[in-house]
Structures are given as C-alpha cells and as structure tokens.
Amino acid sequence: MNKTILLALAIAAVPVLAGAQTTKKTAKKADKPMHCAVMPSNKVNVALATKNHMYADYNGRRYFFCCGGCPQSFAKNPAKYAKADSIALPKALKKAPKKNG
C-alpha cells in the first residue's frame, strides 16, 4: 500500500482513538495559533487543523500543518521537523495499539 495512504489512514484514526481525551495544558495550547511544522512562517489555527485532520503524531507529539502539501513533506522525514511547534499527546495516544493475532 502507498505510504501516503497509510499515513492518511493513521491520521484519520487518531481522533477516533483519542475520543475527547485532552489535558488542561493541551487544551490551553490548542486555543492559541501555532506555527506550521513544515512551513514555520505560516500560522495554524489548531482547532481548525484538528477538525480538518491537518496534523501528524510523531514521538509522542502532535504537529499541525497549514496546507495539504505539508503532511506529505512531514511524512517523508518527520525527524527533520521534530523541533517545530507541537503539543504533547495524552498518555493514551502515546501507547501503540497492540495487534491481535
């Protein structure tokens, strides 16, 4: 399967798995605009980016994107963007789901 499709499926699954779990610190950070992880000169409305699934999770952090091209760039080399603005994921999301079978 194409890596882009897998990334899109993983990104789409996170809100379902996360439910409404947030911490107060994460919720406060979500109220403020952040810089795009790929194009830091662009600001991102975190609530809107979350609603539109314009984010990716990497090493226990969530990174937000300003446009449709950014997730692909991030997926190619997430370590390159690891120092960008991000928020900590709730503990429930940091654990990788176990595979059955």
N, CA, C and O atoms as a GROMACS GRO file, in nm:
protein
  404
    1MET      N    1   0.084  -0.118   0.000
    1MET     CA    2   0.000   0.000   0.000
    1MET      C    3   0.089   0.125   0.000
    1MET      O    4   0.198   0.125   0.057
    2ASN      N    5   0.042   0.225  -0.062
    2ASN     CA    6   0.115   0.351  -0.072
    2ASN      C    7   0.135   0.413   0.066
    2ASN      O    8   0.042   0.414   0.147
    3LYS      N    9   0.255   0.465   0.094
    3LYS     CA   10   0.285   0.526   0.224
    3LYS      C   11   0.193   0.643   0.254
    3LYS      O   12   0.154   0.664   0.370
    4THR      N   13   0.157   0.721   0.152
    4THR     CA   14   0.069   0.835   0.173
    4THR      C   15  -0.069   0.790   0.220
    4THR      O   16  -0.129   0.852   0.308
    5ILE      N   17  -0.118   0.683   0.162
    5ILE     CA   18  -0.249   0.630   0.201
    5ILE      C   19  -0.243   0.580   0.344
    5ILE      O   20  -0.335   0.604   0.423
    6LEU      N   21  -0.135   0.509   0.379
    6LEU     CA   22  -0.121   0.461   0.516
    6LEU      C   23  -0.115   0.575   0.616
    6LEU      O   24  -0.177   0.568   0.722
    7LEU      N   25  -0.041   0.681   0.582
    7LEU     CA   26  -0.033   0.797   0.671
    7LEU      C   27  -0.170   0.862   0.686
    7LEU      O   28  -0.210   0.898   0.797
    8ALA      N   29  -0.243   0.876   0.576
    8ALA     CA   30  -0.376   0.937   0.581
    8ALA      C   31  -0.470   0.854   0.669
    8ALA      O   32  -0.548   0.909   0.746
    9LEU      N   33  -0.462   0.722   0.656
    9LEU     CA   34  -0.546   0.636   0.740
    9LEU      C   35  -0.508   0.648   0.887
    9LEU      O   36  -0.595   0.652   0.974
   10ALA      N   37  -0.379   0.654   0.915
   10ALA     CA   38  -0.333   0.666   1.054
   10ALA      C   39  -0.378   0.800   1.113
   10ALA      O   40  -0.422   0.806   1.228
   11ILE      N   41  -0.365   0.905   1.035
   11ILE     CA   42  -0.405   1.038   1.082
   11ILE      C   43  -0.555   1.043   1.107
   11ILE      O   44  -0.600   1.100   1.206
   12ALA      N   45  -0.632   0.982   1.018
   12ALA     CA   46  -0.777   0.983   1.032
   12ALA      C   47  -0.822   0.902   1.153
   12ALA      O   48  -0.926   0.932   1.212
   13ALA      N   49  -0.746   0.799   1.190
   13ALA     CA   50  -0.785   0.713   1.301
   13ALA      C   51  -0.759   0.775   1.437
   13ALA      O   52  -0.825   0.739   1.534
   14VAL      N   53  -0.666   0.868   1.446
   14VAL     CA   54  -0.628   0.924   1.576
   14VAL      C   55  -0.744   0.989   1.650
   14VAL      O   56  -0.763   0.961   1.768
   15PRO      N   57  -0.824   1.076   1.585
   15PRO     CA   58  -0.935   1.136   1.661
   15PRO      C   59  -1.034   1.033   1.712
   15PRO      O   60  -1.092   1.050   1.820
   16VAL      N   61  -1.055   0.927   1.638
   16VAL     CA   62  -1.147   0.822   1.680
   16VAL      C   63  -1.091   0.752   1.803
   16VAL      O   64  -1.163   0.726   1.899
   17LEU      N   65  -0.961   0.722   1.799
   17LEU     CA   66  -0.897   0.655   1.912
   17LEU      C   67  -0.886   0.748   2.033
   17LEU      O   68  -0.895   0.704   2.147
   18ALA      N   69  -0.866   0.876   2.006
   18ALA     CA   70  -0.844   0.971   2.113
   18ALA      C   71  -0.971   1.005   2.189
   18ALA      O   72  -0.967   1.035   2.308
   19GLY      N   73  -1.082   1.001   2.120
   19GLY     CA   74  -1.206   1.044   2.183
   19GLY      C   75  -1.193   1.189   2.223
   19GLY      O   76  -1.142   1.270   2.145
   20ALA      N   77  -1.238   1.225   2.341
   20ALA     CA   78  -1.230   1.364   2.387
   20ALA      C   79  -1.121   1.381   2.490
   20ALA      O   80  -1.126   1.474   2.571
   21GLN      N   81  -1.022   1.292   2.490
   21GLN     CA   82  -0.919   1.297   2.591
   21GLN      C   83  -0.820   1.409   2.562
   21GLN      O   84  -0.748   1.406   2.462
   22THR      N   85  -0.816   1.506   2.649
   22THR     CA   86  -0.716   1.612   2.642
   22THR      C   87  -0.679   1.650   2.784
   22THR      O   88  -0.753   1.626   2.879
   23THR      N   89  -0.563   1.708   2.796
   23THR     CA   90  -0.524   1.759   2.927
   23THR      C   91  -0.550   1.908   2.927
   23THR      O   92  -0.570   1.967   2.821
   24LYS      N   93  -0.552   1.970   3.045
   24LYS     CA   94  -0.573   2.115   3.051
   24LYS      C   95  -0.463   2.188   2.976
   24LYS      O   96  -0.489   2.287   2.907
   25LYS      N   97  -0.341   2.140   2.990
   25LYS     CA   98  -0.228   2.203   2.922
   25LYS      C   99  -0.244   2.193   2.770
   25LYS      O  100  -0.221   2.290   2.698
   26THR      N  101  -0.283   2.075   2.722
   26THR     CA  102  -0.303   2.056   2.579
   26THR      C  103  -0.417   2.143   2.529
   26THR      O  104  -0.407   2.203   2.422
   27ALA      N  105  -0.525   2.151   2.605
   27ALA     CA  106  -0.640   2.233   2.566
   27ALA      C  107  -0.601   2.381   2.558
   27ALA      O  108  -0.643   2.451   2.466
   28LYS      N  109  -0.522   2.429   2.654
   28LYS     CA  110  -0.478   2.569   2.650
   28LYS      C  111  -0.393   2.596   2.528
   28LYS      O  112  -0.409   2.698   2.462
   29LYS      N  113  -0.303   2.505   2.496
   29LYS     CA  114  -0.215   2.521   2.380
   29LYS      C  115  -0.299   2.523   2.251
   29LYS      O  116  -0.266   2.594   2.157
   30ALA      N  117  -0.406   2.444   2.247
   30ALA     CA  118  -0.491   2.436   2.129
   30ALA      C  119  -0.568   2.565   2.103
   30ALA      O  120  -0.612   2.588   1.991
   31ASP      N  121  -0.583   2.649   2.206
   31ASP     CA  122  -0.654   2.775   2.189
   31ASP      C  123  -0.571   2.880   2.115
   31ASP      O  124  -0.626   2.977   2.062
   32LYS      N  125  -0.440   2.861   2.113
   32LYS     CA  126  -0.351   2.960   2.053
   32LYS      C  127  -0.305   2.912   1.915
   32LYS      O  128  -0.288   2.792   1.894
   33PRO      N  129  -0.286   3.006   1.821
   33PRO     CA  130  -0.231   2.964   1.692
   33PRO      C  131  -0.087   2.916   1.709
   33PRO      O  132  -0.015   2.964   1.797
   34MET      N  133  -0.048   2.824   1.626
   34MET     CA  134   0.088   2.770   1.628
   34MET      C  135   0.150   2.786   1.491
   34MET      O  136   0.080   2.815   1.393
   35HIS      N  137   0.279   2.768   1.484
   35HIS     CA  138   0.346   2.770   1.354
   35HIS      C  139   0.331   2.632   1.288
   35HIS      O  140   0.332   2.529   1.356
   36CYS      N  141   0.318   2.633   1.158
   36CYS     CA  142   0.314   2.509   1.082
   36CYS      C  143   0.445   2.435   1.104
   36CYS      O  144   0.552   2.497   1.107
   37ALA      N  145   0.439   2.304   1.120
   37ALA     CA  146   0.560   2.225   1.144
   37ALA      C  147   0.654   2.225   1.024
   37ALA      O  148   0.775   2.216   1.041
   38VAL      N  149   0.599   2.235   0.904
   38VAL     CA  150   0.680   2.230   0.783
   38VAL      C  151   0.718   2.369   0.734
   38VAL      O  152   0.831   2.393   0.691
   39MET      N  153   0.622   2.461   0.740
   39MET     CA  154   0.645   2.598   0.694
   39MET      C  155   0.622   2.693   0.811
   39MET      O  156   0.514   2.750   0.824
   40PRO      N  157   0.723   2.709   0.898
   40PRO     CA  158   0.705   2.782   1.023
   40PRO      C  159   0.668   2.930   1.008
   40PRO      O  160   0.627   2.993   1.105
   41SER      N  161   0.681   2.985   0.889
   41SER     CA  162   0.639   3.124   0.869
   41SER      C  163   0.487   3.136   0.863
   41SER      O  164   0.433   3.247   0.871
   42ASN      N  165   0.417   3.024   0.851
   42ASN     CA  166   0.270   3.023   0.845
   42ASN      C  167   0.212   2.982   0.980
   42ASN      O  168   0.258   2.888   1.043
   43LYS      N  169   0.110   3.056   1.022
   43LYS     CA  170   0.039   3.024   1.146
   43LYS      C  171  -0.072   2.924   1.117
   43LYS      O  172  -0.129   2.922   1.008
   44VAL      N  173  -0.102   2.842   1.216
   44VAL     CA  174  -0.206   2.740   1.204
   44VAL      C  175  -0.305   2.756   1.318
   44VAL      O  176  -0.265   2.766   1.434
   45ASN      N  177  -0.433   2.758   1.285
   45ASN     CA  178  -0.539   2.755   1.384
   45ASN      C  179  -0.553   2.608   1.426
   45ASN      O  180  -0.598   2.526   1.347
   46VAL      N  181  -0.514   2.576   1.548
   46VAL     CA  182  -0.508   2.438   1.594
   46VAL      C  183  -0.645   2.370   1.590
   46VAL      O  184  -0.656   2.255   1.549
   47ALA      N  185  -0.748   2.439   1.633
   47ALA     CA  186  -0.882   2.380   1.633
   47ALA      C  187  -0.927   2.346   1.491
   47ALA      O  188  -0.983   2.239   1.466
   48LEU      N  189  -0.902   2.437   1.398
   48LEU     CA  190  -0.940   2.413   1.259
   48LEU      C  191  -0.855   2.302   1.197
   48LEU      O  192  -0.907   2.217   1.125
   49ALA      N  193  -0.726   2.303   1.225
   49ALA     CA  194  -0.638   2.199   1.173
   49ALA      C  195  -0.678   2.061   1.227
   49ALA      O  196  -0.674   1.962   1.154
   50THR      N  197  -0.717   2.058   1.353
   50THR     CA  198  -0.762   1.931   1.413
   50THR      C  199  -0.890   1.884   1.345
   50THR      O  200  -0.903   1.767   1.310
   51LYS      N  201  -0.983   1.975   1.328
   51LYS     CA  202  -1.112   1.941   1.264
   51LYS      C  203  -1.090   1.887   1.123
   51LYS      O  204  -1.160   1.795   1.080
   52ASN      N  205  -0.993   1.944   1.052
   52ASN     CA  206  -0.965   1.904   0.913
   52ASN      C  207  -0.858   1.797   0.901
   52ASN      O  208  -0.811   1.767   0.791
   53HIS      N  209  -0.818   1.738   1.014
   53HIS     CA  210  -0.716   1.632   1.016
   53HIS      C  211  -0.585   1.676   0.952
   53HIS      O  212  -0.521   1.598   0.880
   54MET      N  213  -0.546   1.800   0.978
   54MET     CA  214  -0.421   1.855   0.925
   54MET      C  215  -0.313   1.850   1.033
   54MET      O  216  -0.262   1.953   1.076
   55TYR      N  217  -0.280   1.731   1.076
   55TYR     CA  218  -0.178   1.712   1.179
   55TYR      C  219  -0.121   1.572   1.166
   55TYR      O  220  -0.176   1.487   1.098
   56ALA      N  221  -0.009   1.551   1.232
   56ALA     CA  222   0.051   1.418   1.240
   56ALA      C  223   0.111   1.402   1.380
   56ALA      O  224   0.153   1.499   1.443
   57ASP      N  225   0.114   1.278   1.426
   57ASP     CA  226   0.171   1.247   1.555
   57ASP      C  227   0.307   1.180   1.533
   57ASP      O  228   0.322   1.091   1.448
   58TYR      N  229   0.405   1.225   1.611
   58TYR     CA  230   0.540   1.170   1.598
   58TYR      C  231   0.608   1.178   1.734
   58TYR      O  232   0.615   1.285   1.794
   59ASN      N  233   0.659   1.066   1.781
   59ASN     CA  234   0.732   1.059   1.908
   59ASN      C  235   0.659   1.126   2.024
   59ASN      O  236   0.719   1.202   2.101
   60GLY      N  237   0.530   1.098   2.036
   60GLY     CA  238   0.453   1.150   2.149
   60GLY      C  239   0.413   1.297   2.138
   60GLY      O  240   0.367   1.355   2.236
   61ARG      N  241   0.430   1.356   2.022
   61ARG     CA  242   0.396   1.497   1.999
   61ARG      C  243   0.303   1.506   1.878
   61ARG      O  244   0.309   1.422   1.788
   62ARG      N  245   0.218   1.608   1.875
   62ARG     CA  246   0.129   1.633   1.761
   62ARG      C  247   0.175   1.761   1.691
   62ARG      O  248   0.193   1.865   1.754
   63TYR      N  249   0.194   1.750   1.560
   63TYR     CA  250   0.240   1.860   1.476
   63TYR      C  251   0.127   1.900   1.382
   63TYR      O  252   0.056   1.814   1.329
   64PHE      N  253   0.110   2.030   1.361
   64PHE     CA  254  -0.001   2.083   1.282
   64PHE      C  255   0.051   2.144   1.153
   64PHE      O  256   0.164   2.191   1.145
   65PHE      N  257  -0.036   2.142   1.049
   65PHE     CA  258   0.004   2.186   0.916
   65PHE      C  259  -0.089   2.293   0.861
   65PHE      O  260  -0.208   2.297   0.893
   66CYS      N  261  -0.032   2.380   0.777
   66CYS     CA  262  -0.108   2.492   0.722
   66CYS      C  263  -0.177   2.458   0.590
   66CYS      O  264  -0.275   2.524   0.553
   67CYS      N  265  -0.128   2.357   0.518
   67CYS     CA  266  -0.188   2.327   0.387
   67CYS      C  267  -0.174   2.179   0.355
   67CYS      O  268  -0.107   2.104   0.427
   68GLY      N  269  -0.236   2.137   0.248
   68GLY     CA  270  -0.239   1.996   0.210
   68GLY      C  271  -0.105   1.935   0.172
   68GLY      O  272  -0.092   1.813   0.177
   69GLY      N  273  -0.007   2.014   0.134
   69GLY     CA  274   0.123   1.960   0.097
   69GLY      C  275   0.212   1.929   0.216
   69GLY      O  276   0.304   1.847   0.206
   70CYS      N  277   0.187   1.994   0.328
   70CYS     CA  278   0.274   1.979   0.445
   70CYS      C  279   0.274   1.838   0.505
   70CYS      O  280   0.380   1.789   0.543
   71PRO      N  281   0.159   1.771   0.517
   71PRO     CA  282   0.163   1.637   0.575
   71PRO      C  283   0.254   1.540   0.497
   71PRO      O  284   0.322   1.457   0.557
   72GLN      N  285   0.255   1.552   0.366
   72GLN     CA  286   0.341   1.465   0.285
   72GLN      C  287   0.488   1.494   0.310
   72GLN      O  288   0.569   1.402   0.323
   73SER      N  289   0.523   1.621   0.318
   73SER     CA  290   0.662   1.657   0.347
   73SER      C  291   0.702   1.606   0.484
   73SER      O  292   0.812   1.552   0.501
   74PHE      N  293   0.616   1.622   0.581
   74PHE     CA  294   0.642   1.575   0.717
   74PHE      C  295   0.660   1.423   0.719
   74PHE      O  296   0.752   1.372   0.783
   75ALA      N  297   0.573   1.351   0.649
   75ALA     CA  298   0.578   1.205   0.648
   75ALA      C  299   0.708   1.152   0.588
   75ALA      O  300   0.756   1.046   0.628
   76LYS      N  301   0.764   1.223   0.493
   76LYS     CA  302   0.889   1.180   0.429
   76LYS      C  303   1.007   1.183   0.526
   76LYS      O  304   1.097   1.100   0.518
   77ASN      N  305   1.007   1.280   0.619
   77ASN     CA  306   1.119   1.295   0.710
   77ASN      C  307   1.074   1.365   0.839
   77ASN      O  308   1.108   1.481   0.861
   78PRO      N  309   0.996   1.296   0.923
   78PRO     CA  310   0.943   1.362   1.043
   78PRO      C  311   1.052   1.410   1.139
   78PRO      O  312   1.033   1.511   1.207
   79ALA      N  313   1.165   1.342   1.145
   79ALA     CA  314   1.272   1.384   1.235
   79ALA      C  315   1.325   1.523   1.200
   79ALA      O  316   1.371   1.597   1.286
   80LYS      N  317   1.318   1.557   1.073
   80LYS     CA  318   1.362   1.689   1.026
   80LYS      C  319   1.280   1.800   1.090
   80LYS      O  320   1.331   1.909   1.114
   81TYR      N  321   1.153   1.773   1.119
   81TYR     CA  322   1.060   1.874   1.171
   81TYR      C  323   1.031   1.857   1.320
   81TYR      O  324   0.944   1.925   1.375
   82ALA      N  325   1.103   1.767   1.387
   82ALA     CA  326   1.073   1.733   1.526
   82ALA      C  327   1.090   1.850   1.624
   82ALA      O  328   1.032   1.847   1.732
   83LYS      N  329   1.166   1.952   1.587
   83LYS     CA  330   1.185   2.066   1.677
   83LYS      C  331   1.081   2.177   1.653
   83LYS      O  332   1.085   2.281   1.718
   84ALA      N  333   0.990   2.154   1.561
   84ALA     CA  334   0.886   2.252   1.530
   84ALA      C  335   0.785   2.260   1.644
   84ALA      O  336   0.783   2.175   1.732
   85ASP      N  337   0.700   2.365   1.640
   85ASP     CA  338   0.591   2.378   1.738
   85ASP      C  339   0.509   2.249   1.739
   85ASP      O  340   0.479   2.193   1.634
   86SER      N  341   0.473   2.205   1.857
   86SER     CA  342   0.391   2.085   1.870
   86SER      C  343   0.329   2.083   2.010
   86SER      O  344   0.364   2.164   2.096
   87ILE      N  345   0.237   1.992   2.030
   87ILE     CA  346   0.179   1.973   2.162
   87ILE      C  347   0.199   1.827   2.203
   87ILE      O  348   0.206   1.738   2.118
   88ALA      N  349   0.210   1.804   2.332
   88ALA     CA  350   0.224   1.668   2.383
   88ALA      C  351   0.094   1.592   2.367
   88ALA      O  352  -0.014   1.648   2.387
   89LEU      N  353   0.105   1.468   2.331
   89LEU     CA  354  -0.013   1.383   2.320
   89LEU      C  355  -0.053   1.332   2.458
   89LEU      O  356   0.033   1.312   2.544
   90PRO      N  357  -0.182   1.310   2.479
   90PRO     CA  358  -0.224   1.246   2.604
   90PRO      C  359  -0.161   1.107   2.614
   90PRO      O  360  -0.133   1.045   2.511
   91LYS      N  361  -0.138   1.059   2.733
   91LYS     CA  362  -0.073   0.930   2.754
   91LYS      C  363  -0.143   0.817   2.677
   91LYS      O  364  -0.076   0.726   2.627
   92ALA      N  365  -0.273   0.823   2.668
   92ALA     CA  366  -0.348   0.717   2.599
   92ALA      C  367  -0.309   0.706   2.452
   92ALA      O  368  -0.314   0.597   2.396
   93LEU      N  369  -0.270   0.816   2.390
   93LEU     CA  370  -0.233   0.813   2.249
   93LEU      C  371  -0.086   0.778   2.228
   93LEU      O  372  -0.048   0.738   2.119
   94LYS      N  373  -0.005   0.792   2.330
   94LYS     CA  374   0.137   0.764   2.316
   94LYS      C  375   0.165   0.615   2.305
   94LYS      O  376   0.266   0.575   2.247
   95LYS      N  377   0.076   0.533   2.360
   95LYS     CA  378   0.094   0.388   2.354
   95LYS      C  379   0.048   0.338   2.218
   95LYS      O  380  -0.061   0.372   2.173
   96ALA      N  381   0.131   0.258   2.154
   96ALA     CA  382   0.094   0.200   2.025
   96ALA      C  383  -0.009   0.090   2.049
   96ALA      O  384   0.006   0.011   2.142
   97PRO      N  385  -0.115   0.085   1.966
   97PRO     CA  386  -0.214  -0.021   1.983
   97PRO      C  387  -0.154  -0.156   1.953
   97PRO      O  388  -0.075  -0.171   1.860
   98LYS      N  389  -0.193  -0.257   2.032
   98LYS     CA  390  -0.143  -0.392   2.011
   98LYS      C  391  -0.221  -0.457   1.898
   98LYS      O  392  -0.342  -0.438   1.885
   99LYS      N  393  -0.150  -0.535   1.816
   99LYS     CA  394  -0.214  -0.608   1.707
   99LYS      C  395  -0.263  -0.742   1.758
   99LYS      O  396  -0.194  -0.810   1.834
  100ASN      N  397  -0.383  -0.778   1.716
  100ASN     CA  398  -0.438  -0.909   1.752
  100ASN      C  399  -0.397  -1.011   1.648
  100ASN      O  400  -0.402  -0.984   1.528
  101GLY      N  401  -0.356  -1.127   1.693
  101GLY     CA  402  -0.325  -1.237   1.601
  101GLY      C  403  -0.186  -1.234   1.565
  101GLY      O  404  -0.140  -1.318   1.488
   0.00000   0.00000   0.00000
